[in-house]
Every structure is written in C-alpha cells, then in structure tokens.
Amino acid sequence: MSEQTSIPADPELDPTASYATDQSVIRRLAGLLRASAGTRTSYAPATGQPVAELPLSGPDDVLAAVRSARKTQRSWKGTSVADRAAILLRYHDLILDHRHELVDLVIIESGKARKQAFEEVAHVALTARYYGRKGPELLAPQRKLGMFPVLTRAEQRFVPKGVVGIISPWNYPLSMAMADGLPAIMAGNTVVHKPDSQTPLTALRAIELLYEAGLPRDAWQPVNGDGPTVGGAIIQNTDYVCFTGSTKTGKLVAQQAGERLIGCSLELGGKNPMLVLRDADVNRAAEGAIRACFSSAGQLCVSMERLYVADQIYDAFVTAFVDRVKKLKLSAGTGWDVDMGSLISKAQLDTVSRHVDNARDHGAVVLAGGKARPDIGPLFYEPTILSGVTPEMECFDHETFGPVVSIYRFSDEAEAIERANEGEYGLNASVWTKDGRRGRAVAAQLVAGTVNVNEGYAATFGSIDTPMGGMRSSGLGRRQGVEGIRRYVDPQAIATQRVVPIAASHGIKDEAYAEIMTGALRVLKKLGRA
C-alpha cells in the first residue's frame, strides 16, 4: 500500500473524509423508503462531501408501495375534508417550526444559497395553508343548471383519482417535492413519490413531518432510484402522474401516461424572457434581474435567460446590472450573506461551460462572469451576462438552466414582444415598467403560463391562488389554485329528474313531444336561461 493511501483522510482538511449529515438521522429517514435494490451514495454539490448512503427501490418496491397506497386510499377518501384540511394546517406550522433544519438540508443537497433555500420553506407553508383553508370549498359538491327548472336537479361531485404518482426534481428539493402532493392528499388521493435521487433527504424529512401532522404513513410513500426504472414503474402503476423536469423527459412521461389513458400534469423547460420597458426604474429592474436570473444559480424552471431592454435605458441598465452581478458573493458557506451557490452536478456545469464557450467562440461578448470557479467549490460557475448572442449560438434558444443570461437591445416594443414569444417554450416571463396597467397589457401579449410585472418569478410563484404552469413545450396542466387540486379529481355529474321523464309520455306521440320540446327550448332562451 502506498504511503498516500495508508494515511487516513483528515476531515478538517478534506471535506470528503466525513459525511455532511448526522448518520443517525439518515438511518431514520432511510427507514421511510420502500427499497430493496442496493444502495447509492449522494454527495453535496458545493463541497463534494458525501451526504448519505440510501437504499434504492426497484419496480417491485414501487408496485408494493402502490398496492399499499391503493388499500389506504379506500379509507382515506372517506376521511372528512375537514380532517384532511386540519392535517395540512398542522403541517403548515411544522414546516415553519423546522425551517432551519429543512433549509440546511436543501443547502447540503442542492448547493443553493440560504436565502433561496428559505423560499422553498415559505412556498410549502403557503401551499399547505392555501389548500387547508380553501380545499373544503374547492371540493364541495356544486349545484348545476338542470335541463329544466325545478324538474331537473343537477349537481357535480369530485371523485379522487386514486393513487397519484409524484416525480419531483432536484432543483427545488423541498418545494417541488411537497407542493404537488399536498392538494392530491387533500382531494382524497394517496401518493407514491419519487424525489430526485440527487436530493432525497429533504423530501424524506418533509414527508416525515407530514406523518407527524397526522397523515397515515401509507398515504404518502417515498421510493428512491433513477428515473427510467423507478419513475417508469410509477407511471405504469398509478392513476395520475405529476412530473417536473425537462421537456424531453416530459414527452416520454406524457406518452407512457397516454398509453394507459391516465392523466398527467407536466412542468417542463423554459427559455424565459424579461422585458425592461423604456419607463422602467433602472435600479429596481437591475436588482430584480439579479434575483430573476441567478436565484438558485439559474437552476430554476422559471428563471430568466433572455433580457430585452429598451434602447432609451439600455446603457444605464447594463451598467447597473453588470455592477451588481460583479458584486455577488459566491460561496459554499451556509450563511445569509451568500448570494449564489453551486450548480448541482458536473453535467450541469458542463452544459453551462459549453453554452458560454460556444457563444464566446461565435463572437458574443462576456459582460460579467464567464468562467468556472473551482477555487470556491467543484461545481461553481460565475453569474454570467452575454451580449451579442445570435441564432447560431447554442444558448440563443436552448435552455441553459444555469447562471447565464443573454441581453438584447430593442427600440420597438412590438418587436420586443414578438422576439420574447419566439421559440418552443412558454413557461414564465417578466415585464418591468413604472406603469402597472401598461405592464399588464404587455404581459397579456406574452406566450407564457405565468407573467410577473415588476418581479421575476416570485409574485406568481407565491400567489398560490393563481395557477402555475407552461404553454407550448413548457408543459401540460397547472399547479396551484383551483386547477392545482381539481387535476387530482374526476368530476362526476349526478342528475335527478322529477315529475316527468325527458321523453314522450302519457300517450303523447314522439312527433308531438318534439314540438313541445321545441317550444320549451324557445321559451327558456327568451327567459335568458343558459
């Protein structure tokens, strides 16, 4: 054995020499998994430190989880909506009570800065409170117009789908793990959940807190493993699938769900535009662009990758924006003073590096950033601003999903809107102006599922009463709001006919009945009935 390998690694000098987490906690969380297919070790992206060795699930584990969840769902759907709501409201408080612990796990597993990790805690609490308060109303049976007044009573009820499969991503390991499943259980479903294998611990701790809030354990069952194996088994065995991830994978999920004739909701990729109009407050817009472009190191589905700035303020905005970007603090630290953290993986770092290098090689100008920072951590990359980006460059219309934004000048607002609407995506957009009414008018012309005026993404993201999702290749369905819970139920119509049937009766001939019906329909129209 060589001298180098015979010397034990010193944790004080080598972060990879010890685990980043309390292994007694890891063993407890691992016990929540249905898993019997080996183990895998995860690593902290900011430092390379090992985080946890967790058991992996196989298709048989998923099948067992679904069977157990289906059995539990039969009783869970009979639980009153008031009791389900009470669990969500208790969960709201538990999430806030354990915010520091949850934020620490998000930082360890995803590498993001603390201020951005806290956004996830807030979003889960908001979601739990919203559906805890509004869920009973949104699920209540509704009276509908019957065919004939008084004679026909019609109502609509909402029947839970059954077992919902959740496949959540690594970039928001707390928020996206829980926010889609909470309305599913509120609606009377049970959940089988695969968090991303790079960030499972955050989800497991959040699920454990949900049990503490009173949810039966078999009502939300986590499994762990890769997408094709475990995710595929979820799609093949559940009654509805909710997926957040890339457009490429989302198309496969939709195809597999379609083959089984089950529903799915998909939040997918984006190449999100931000428009800074000529009357925008330059400093406010520049500060907003920092959050919009570089939160979570740009690894946010709704972050901005294209910036269109009015000619009248372009130079002033670029100066203010570049100055702020150059002052951002990149660090592997866990304090509130860190502005931007790490990328999640080498694959993500390679994509960012390739996009920037390709743009630079084809003539783009790097106004800020433009290089990896291994001196900070193995997967850090500087927040980067590019100008002169043209269609032959890879970053022009391909999603980077990293801390890279291309900036463009415009003189004609209609042209800027047209350019913002180019491409296959339509997830999120942003408009900056001092005139809110004008901003909303521009927003209405943008092809995007959410548009934020004088904000990058947080206004729609945090307004849980509004739906969130993509147009075109950015997805199907919506999370949040009425749509976020109704996707998990099948509407059922129940109509009761009184006194007379809707058919010829009492000796009336069919032809005469048709004439009577024609007259009745004309009368109902004159009365203004729908």
C-alpha positions in Angstrom: 0.0 0.0 0.0 1.3 3.4 -0.9 2.2 6.0 1.8 -0.6 8.3 0.5 -3.4 5.7 0.8 -2.2 4.4 4.2 -2.8 7.8 5.8 -6.4 8.3 6.9 -8.0 11.4 5.5 -8.4 14.3 7.9 -11.9 15.7 7.9 -10.6 19.1 8.9 -8.5 19.2 5.7 -10.6 17.1 3.4 -14.3 17.6 3.3 -14.9 14.3 1.6 -13.4 12.4 4.5 -16.6 12.5 6.5 -20.4 12.7 6.0 -22.1 16.1 5.8 -25.0 14.8 7.8 -25.8 13.1 11.1 -25.9 9.4 10.1 -28.3 8.5 12.9 -30.8 10.9 11.2 -30.0 9.3 7.8 -30.8 5.8 9.1 -34.1 7.0 10.5 -35.1 8.7 7.2 -33.9 5.7 5.2 -36.4 3.6 7.1 -39.2 5.6 5.4 -38.3 4.2 2.0 -39.7 1.1 0.3 -36.3 -0.1 -1.1 -34.6 -3.4 -1.7 -32.4 -2.9 -4.8 -29.0 -1.9 -3.4 -27.7 1.4 -2.2 -26.4 4.7 -3.6 -24.3 7.5 -2.0 -25.2 11.1 -2.7 -22.8 14.0 -2.4 -23.0 17.7 -1.5 -22.5 19.6 -4.8 -20.9 22.6 -3.1 -18.2 20.7 -1.4 -18.1 17.1 -2.8 -18.7 15.8 0.7 -20.7 12.5 1.0 -24.2 13.1 2.3 -25.9 9.8 2.7 -25.9 6.2 1.5 -29.5 5.3 0.9 -31.3 2.2 -0.2 -32.6 2.1 -3.8 -36.0 0.9 -4.9 -36.8 -1.4 -7.8 -40.0 -1.9 -9.7 -41.3 -4.5 -7.2 -40.9 -1.9 -4.4 -42.9 0.6 -6.4 -45.6 -2.0 -7.1 -45.8 -2.8 -3.4 -46.0 0.8 -2.5 -48.8 1.4 -5.0 -50.8 -1.6 -3.7 -50.4 -0.4 -0.1 -51.3 3.2 -1.1 -54.4 1.9 -3.0 -55.6 0.0 0.0 -55.1 3.0 2.2 -56.9 5.3 -0.3 -60.1 3.4 0.2 -60.3 4.6 3.8 -58.5 7.9 3.3 -61.1 9.1 0.7 -63.7 8.6 3.4 -61.9 10.9 5.8 -63.8 14.2 6.0 -62.4 17.1 4.1 -62.3 19.0 7.4 -60.0 16.4 8.9 -57.8 16.4 5.9 -57.6 20.2 6.0 -56.6 20.1 9.7 -53.6 17.9 8.8 -52.4 20.4 6.2 -52.8 23.3 8.6 -50.8 21.5 11.3 -48.2 20.7 8.6 -48.0 24.4 7.8 -46.9 25.1 11.4 -44.5 22.1 11.5 -42.8 23.3 8.3 -42.2 26.7 9.8 -41.1 25.3 13.1 -38.5 23.1 11.4 -37.5 25.8 8.9 -33.8 25.9 9.9 -33.4 22.2 9.6 -35.1 22.0 6.3 -33.1 24.9 4.9 -29.9 23.2 6.0 -30.9 20.0 4.1 -31.8 22.0 1.0 -28.4 23.7 1.1 -26.5 20.4 1.6 -28.3 18.5 -1.1 -28.7 21.2 -3.8 -25.9 23.6 -3.1 -28.1 26.7 -3.3 -27.7 29.8 -1.1 -29.6 30.0 2.1 -31.8 32.9 1.1 -33.0 30.9 -1.9 -33.4 27.7 0.2 -35.8 29.6 2.5 -38.1 30.4 -0.4 -38.9 26.6 -0.5 -40.0 26.6 3.1 -42.2 29.6 2.5 -43.7 28.1 -0.6 -44.6 24.8 1.1 -46.1 26.6 4.0 -48.2 28.8 1.7 -49.3 25.7 -0.3 -50.3 23.8 2.9 -52.2 26.8 4.3 -54.0 27.6 1.0 -55.3 24.1 0.4 -56.0 23.7 4.1 -58.2 26.8 4.0 -59.6 26.6 0.5 -59.7 22.8 -0.1 -63.1 22.1 1.5 -64.7 24.8 -0.6 -63.0 23.7 -3.8 -64.0 20.1 -3.3 -67.6 20.7 -2.2 -70.4 19.4 -4.4 -71.8 22.0 -6.7 -75.3 22.6 -7.9 -75.6 23.0 -11.7 -78.3 24.1 -14.0 -80.6 21.2 -14.7 -82.2 20.7 -18.2 -85.5 22.1 -16.9 -86.0 24.4 -13.9 -87.5 22.6 -10.9 -88.0 19.4 -12.9 -84.3 18.5 -13.2 -81.8 18.7 -10.3 -78.2 18.5 -11.4 -75.0 18.5 -9.3 -71.3 17.9 -9.7 -69.2 16.0 -7.3 -65.4 15.4 -7.2 -64.1 11.9 -7.0 -60.4 11.4 -6.2 -58.3 9.7 -8.9 -56.9 7.1 -6.5 -53.1 6.8 -6.3 -51.1 9.8 -7.5 -47.5 9.4 -8.7 -45.2 12.3 -8.0 -41.9 12.5 -9.7 -40.1 15.6 -8.3 -36.9 17.3 -9.4 -33.6 18.1 -7.7 -33.6 21.9 -8.2 -36.3 22.6 -5.6 -36.0 19.5 -3.4 -38.5 20.7 -0.8 -40.9 22.9 -2.7 -41.4 20.6 -5.7 -41.4 17.5 -3.6 -44.3 18.6 -1.4 -46.3 21.3 -3.2 -47.8 19.0 -5.8 -48.7 16.2 -3.4 -50.4 18.3 -0.7 -53.5 19.1 -2.9 -53.5 15.4 -4.0 -54.0 14.2 -0.5 -56.4 17.0 0.3 -58.5 15.7 -2.6 -58.7 12.2 -1.1 -55.9 10.5 -3.0 -52.8 8.8 -1.7 -49.3 9.4 -3.1 -46.3 7.3 -4.2 -43.4 9.7 -4.6 -40.0 9.5 -6.2 -37.9 12.5 -5.2 -34.8 13.0 -7.4 -32.0 10.6 -6.4 -29.6 13.5 -6.0 -31.8 15.2 -3.3 -33.9 12.6 -1.5 -33.2 13.6 2.1 -35.0 16.9 2.1 -38.1 15.2 0.7 -37.9 12.4 3.3 -37.7 14.8 6.2 -40.6 16.8 4.8 -42.7 13.6 4.4 -41.8 12.6 8.0 -43.2 15.9 9.2 -46.4 15.2 7.3 -46.7 11.9 9.2 -46.2 13.9 12.4 -49.1 16.2 11.3 -51.4 13.2 11.2 -51.2 11.7 7.7 -51.4 7.9 7.7 -47.9 6.6 6.7 -49.2 4.5 3.7 -51.0 7.6 2.3 -47.7 9.1 1.1 -44.9 6.5 0.3 -41.5 7.5 -0.9 -39.3 5.4 -3.2 -35.8 6.1 -4.3 -33.9 5.5 -7.5 -33.3 6.5 -11.1 -36.0 7.9 -13.4 -36.3 5.2 -16.1 -36.6 2.4 -13.5 -38.5 3.8 -10.6 -40.2 6.7 -12.4 -41.3 4.3 -15.2 -42.8 1.9 -12.6 -44.7 4.8 -11.1 -46.2 5.8 -14.4 -47.2 2.2 -15.1 -49.0 1.6 -11.8 -50.5 4.8 -10.5 -53.8 6.6 -11.6 -52.3 10.0 -12.3 -48.8 11.3 -12.7 -47.3 14.7 -11.8 -43.8 15.3 -13.2 -41.5 18.3 -13.1 -38.4 18.2 -15.2 -37.1 18.5 -18.7 -39.2 18.8 -21.8 -37.5 15.8 -23.3 -38.4 13.5 -20.4 -41.8 15.1 -20.0 -42.7 14.0 -23.5 -41.9 10.4 -22.6 -44.0 10.7 -19.4 -46.9 12.0 -21.4 -46.5 9.2 -24.0 -46.5 6.5 -21.3 -49.4 8.0 -19.5 -51.4 8.3 -22.7 -50.9 4.7 -23.5 -52.6 3.9 -20.2 -55.2 6.6 -20.6 -54.3 8.2 -17.3 -53.9 12.0 -16.8 -50.7 13.8 -16.2 -49.5 17.3 -15.3 -46.1 18.3 -16.5 -44.0 21.4 -15.7 -41.2 21.4 -18.2 -38.4 23.5 -19.6 -38.3 27.2 -20.4 -36.2 29.9 -22.1 -37.9 32.7 -20.1 -37.8 36.3 -21.3 -37.7 39.5 -19.3 -38.7 42.8 -20.9 -37.4 46.1 -19.4 -39.6 48.8 -20.9 -38.4 52.4 -21.6 -40.2 53.8 -18.5 -38.8 51.2 -16.1 -37.0 52.2 -12.9 -33.4 51.2 -13.9 -32.1 50.4 -10.5 -35.2 48.5 -9.4 -35.2 46.5 -12.7 -31.5 45.7 -12.4 -31.9 44.5 -8.8 -34.9 42.4 -9.9 -32.9 40.9 -12.7 -30.3 39.6 -10.2 -33.0 37.6 -8.5 -34.7 36.6 -11.7 -31.6 35.3 -13.4 -29.4 34.0 -10.7 -31.5 32.6 -7.9 -30.6 29.0 -7.3 -27.7 29.6 -9.7 -30.2 29.9 -12.5 -31.4 26.3 -11.9 -35.0 27.4 -11.7 -37.5 26.5 -14.3 -39.0 30.0 -14.2 -35.7 31.9 -14.1 -34.9 34.5 -16.8 -32.4 33.5 -19.6 -33.2 36.3 -22.1 -33.3 40.0 -21.3 -34.8 42.6 -23.7 -34.0 46.2 -22.7 -35.4 49.3 -24.3 -32.9 51.4 -26.2 -33.7 54.5 -24.2 -32.4 52.9 -20.9 -30.2 50.1 -22.3 -26.8 51.6 -21.4 -27.9 52.7 -17.9 -29.5 49.3 -17.2 -26.4 47.3 -18.4 -24.1 49.4 -16.2 -26.3 48.9 -13.2 -26.9 45.2 -13.8 -23.2 44.4 -14.5 -22.1 46.3 -11.5 -24.5 44.3 -9.3 -23.5 41.0 -10.8 -19.8 41.6 -10.2 -20.5 42.2 -6.5 -22.4 39.0 -5.9 -20.9 36.7 -3.3 -20.4 33.1 -4.5 -19.7 30.7 -1.6 -20.1 27.2 -0.3 -21.0 28.8 3.0 -24.4 28.4 4.6 -24.9 31.9 5.9 -27.5 34.5 4.8 -24.7 36.6 3.2 -24.2 34.2 0.3 -25.8 35.5 -2.9 -25.3 32.4 -5.1 -24.4 28.8 -4.5 -23.3 25.9 -6.6 -24.6 24.0 -9.6 -25.9 20.6 -8.9 -23.7 18.3 -10.9 -20.8 18.1 -13.3 -23.3 17.5 -16.2 -24.9 20.8 -15.3 -21.5 22.6 -15.1 -20.5 21.1 -18.5 -23.7 22.5 -20.1 -23.2 25.9 -18.7 -19.5 26.0 -19.7 -20.3 24.7 -23.2 -23.0 27.3 -23.8 -20.8 30.2 -22.7 -17.7 28.9 -24.6 -19.8 28.4 -27.7 -21.2 31.9 -27.5 -17.8 33.4 -26.9 -16.3 31.5 -29.8 -19.0 32.8 -32.1 -18.5 36.4 -31.2 -20.6 37.1 -28.1 -19.2 39.5 -25.5 -19.0 38.4 -21.9 -20.0 41.5 -19.8 -19.6 39.7 -16.5 -18.6 36.2 -15.3 -17.9 33.7 -17.9 -15.8 31.0 -16.1 -16.0 28.2 -13.6 -14.7 28.7 -10.1 -13.2 25.5 -8.8 -11.4 27.6 -6.2 -14.8 28.0 -4.4 -16.1 24.5 -5.0 -16.1 21.8 -7.6 -19.3 22.9 -9.4 -19.3 26.7 -9.1 -19.7 28.9 -12.1 -19.8 32.7 -12.1 -23.1 34.5 -12.8 -22.6 35.4 -16.5 -24.1 38.2 -18.8 -23.7 37.8 -22.5 -24.3 40.4 -25.2 -24.2 39.9 -29.0 -25.9 36.5 -28.8 -27.1 35.4 -32.2 -29.2 32.4 -33.5 -26.2 30.2 -34.4 -25.1 30.2 -30.8 -26.3 27.2 -28.6 -27.5 29.4 -25.8 -29.8 31.5 -28.1 -32.8 29.2 -27.9 -31.6 26.2 -25.9 -32.3 26.2 -22.2 -29.0 26.6 -20.2 -30.5 26.1 -16.8 -27.6 27.8 -15.1 -26.4 31.3 -14.2 -26.2 32.6 -17.8 -28.4 35.4 -19.3 -28.3 36.9 -22.8 -29.1 40.6 -23.0 -30.6 42.3 -26.1 -31.4 45.9 -27.0 -34.7 46.8 -28.6 -36.2 50.0 -30.0 -39.7 48.9 -30.9 -41.9 47.4 -28.2 -44.0 45.3 -30.5 -40.8 43.8 -31.9 -39.6 43.0 -28.4 -42.8 41.2 -27.6 -42.5 39.2 -30.8 -38.9 38.3 -30.0 -39.9 37.3 -26.5 -42.6 35.0 -27.9 -40.2 33.2 -30.3 -39.2 29.6 -29.7 -40.9 26.5 -28.5 -41.3 27.3 -24.8 -43.8 29.3 -22.8 -43.3 28.9 -19.1 -42.6 32.3 -17.4 -42.0 35.9 -18.4 -41.3 39.2 -16.7 -42.1 42.8 -17.6 -40.7 45.9 -15.9 -42.3 49.3 -16.1 -43.4 52.1 -13.7 -47.0 51.8 -15.2 -48.6 48.7 -13.8 -51.5 48.9 -16.2 -49.2 49.1 -19.2 -47.2 46.2 -17.8 -50.3 44.1 -17.6 -51.2 45.0 -21.1 -47.8 43.8 -22.4 -48.0 40.7 -20.2 -51.3 39.7 -21.8 -49.5 39.6 -25.2 -46.8 37.2 -24.0 -47.0 33.4 -24.6 -46.3 32.2 -21.1 -48.2 30.4 -18.4 -47.1 33.0 -15.8 -46.1 36.6 -16.3 -44.7 38.7 -13.5 -44.9 42.5 -13.6 -42.0 44.2 -11.8 -40.9 40.9 -10.4 -39.0 38.0 -11.9 -40.9 34.9 -10.7 -41.9 35.2 -7.0 -45.1 37.1 -7.5 -46.9 34.3 -9.3 -44.9 31.6 -7.6 -46.0 32.8 -4.2 -49.6 33.7 -5.1 -51.0 30.2 -4.5 -54.5 31.2 -5.6 -53.2 31.7 -9.2 -52.4 28.7 -11.5 -48.8 28.0 -12.5 -47.6 26.0 -15.5 -46.5 26.2 -19.0 -47.7 26.8 -22.6 -46.4 25.1 -25.7 -43.4 22.8 -24.9 -43.2 24.1 -21.3 -45.8 21.7 -20.1 -49.4 20.5 -19.5 -51.8 21.3 -16.7 -51.3 23.6 -13.7 -50.2 23.5 -10.1 -51.7 25.9 -7.5 -55.1 27.5 -7.4 -58.3 25.7 -8.3 -56.6 23.9 -11.1 -53.9 22.6 -8.8 -56.4 20.4 -6.8 -59.0 19.7 -9.5 -56.4 17.9 -11.6 -56.5 15.2 -9.0 -60.2 14.5 -9.2 -62.7 13.2 -11.7 -65.8 15.4 -11.9 -69.0 13.3 -11.5 -72.4 14.5 -12.7 -75.5 13.4 -10.8 -78.9 14.5 -12.1 -82.3 13.7 -10.7 -85.4 14.0 -12.9 -88.7 14.9 -11.2 -92.4 14.5 -12.1 -92.0 13.8 -15.9 -89.4 12.0 -17.9 -87.3 13.6 -20.6 -89.2 11.6 -23.2 -92.7 11.2 -24.8 -95.1 10.0 -22.1 -98.7 10.0 -21.0 -99.8 9.0 -24.5 -98.1 11.8 -26.3 -96.7 10.9 -29.7 -93.0 11.3 -30.4 -93.6 13.9 -33.1 -95.8 15.9 -30.8 -93.3 15.6 -28.0 -90.6 17.0 -30.3 -92.8 20.0 -31.0 -93.5 20.6 -27.3 -89.8 20.3 -26.6 -89.0 22.8 -29.4 -91.4 25.3 -27.8 -90.0 24.8 -24.4 -86.4 25.4 -25.6 -87.6 28.7 -27.3 -89.2 29.8 -24.0 -86.1 29.0 -22.0 -84.0 31.1 -24.4 -86.4 34.1 -24.0 -86.2 33.8 -20.3 -82.4 34.2 -20.5 -81.6 30.7 -19.3 -78.2 29.3 -20.3 
